[in-house]
Every structure is written in C-alpha cells, then in structure tokens.
Amino acid sequence: MPYLDLSQHRLHYRLDGDDPGKPWLIFCNSLGTDLHMWDGQVGALAQAFRILRYDRRGHGLSSTPPAPYTLAELAEDILALMDSLAIERAHFCGLSIGGLVGQWLAIHAGHRFDKFILCATAARIGNPGSWQERIETVTMDGLSPLIAGTKERWFTPGFTAHAPDTVRQLITTFEETSVEGYVGCCAALRDADLRSDLGRIPHPVLAISGEEDPVCPFGDLDLIATSVLRGRHLPLPGRHIVNLEAADRFNASLAHFLGT
C-alpha cells in the first residue's frame, strides 16, 4: 500500500486509472470515514480520470499526529501528496469537511486546481460551541456515544433498509477512527469560517446538497454556489453521505460537470 511520509505523520493513499493522458481527480473524505467512501465513484469515473484518494490524518490507514489540527494543515496534506506524485493540476471533489478543505484550496492554492465539486458542506459547518462540546464528549467517552446519531444524520431510513451492508461498512469505519484524529479534525471544523472568502473563488464550482441533509442543508450549498464567481447548486436525494445515497445521479453529474 502506498504511503507518503511527512514530518509528523504518514498519509495512506490510493491511485486508480493509469492513463497519463487523462486529467487528475482528487477525492477528499468526510469526517470519520476513509478513502473507501468513494468506491462507487471510482468504478464509474476511473476510465476518464486518474484518481487520487487518501485517508485524512487520523483516519483509516494514515497515522495520527498530535491534535488539534487546522484547516490549513489538512489542506496542505493534499498539496504534499500532489507534490510527491508530480500532480501539477487536478479537479477536486470533497464532502463535508472534505468540501471545506476544497474551499481552502480554491482560495489559497487555486492555481493547482481546475474545477471543484463541493458536496454536503458549508463555508462554516455548525458553530464553535457545538464542535467544542463534541470534542469534550469524544475525549471523555470515545466515539461510541455518537454512533446512533451519526447513522441517522448520514443516511435516510429508506437507504439504511435498502443498503444495510454499505451503511454497516461506513459506521464500522467511523467506530474505528482514531479518537485523537477525530478530535483534531473537530478542532479544525470549530475554527474554520470561509464565508467572507467565497467571492475569491474563480473556478467552476458544482455544489451538491442532500435534499434531507440535517448537517449541511440546502441553504449552505446555495450560499456557496451564489457566492463564488461561477457556481451551480444541485440538490440530490439523500442525507449527508449523498455520494452513496444518490450514487448514479451523483456520478453522472460529476462526469457531466468535469467533461464540459
């Protein structure tokens, strides 16, 4: 398995699609998941793109540097991967905290990217008090108290009944996430607010919301789409993990957006 060793941690990553003439597409995961949350996208898009997926620090098979983390540090991990793999430019797709990382990259490292898909995210996700409360809960009791609520926020009851194995796999990944890695990323979410910077993003942006997402509802994605210079908002059926719940429409929308 490929790893990139950095000064304080190592990042596990995976490459799919080996045609050197194809453009790069980078996927960035949500909090408490690993690179496998994009398996359904890779199968649909690997013929058209070279795909980079990775496990965020403190998640999956990546190691866990000491918490807390900043949004800039999470974004710089992607730039380090790009530099190591000689990726000069790429398209970017991120969900939840992954979408927030994408906004930071568009603002601060925009010359490395072409188009952005920002999914189930916001320029400010939640509020500082709720993230601090979550940090304290997880530090004291681990992730177990969050499991039931996470499952409910991530998926509609209909999808849970229709695809129980998929839901079980993601919740197991959530349970196995490093407590320090989770807390470190919660600190980044607590402190991140990019609302005043959205107008600095000149790239084509597709903002995708889950129609029933209680975490980052319609208005959060609409704000992104209307604040950037070239944005479009696409609601799709589902809750927070919309790339799984509406996989076919999600994949078709990405292919169309990136191909135009």
Secondary structure, 3 states (H helix, E strand, C coil): CCEEECCCCEEEEEEECCCCCCCEEEEECCCCCCHHHHHHHHHHHCCCCEEEEECCCCCCCCCCCCCCCCHHHHHHHHHHHHHHCCCCCEEEEEECHHHHHHHHHHHHCHHHEEEEEEECCCCCCCCHHHHHHHHHHHHHHCCHHHHHHHHHHHCCHHHHHHCHHHHHHHHHHHHHCCHHHHHHHHHHHHHCCCHHHHHHCCCEEEEEEECCCCCCCHHHHHHHHHHCCEEEEEEECCCCCHHHHCHHHHHHHHHHHHHC
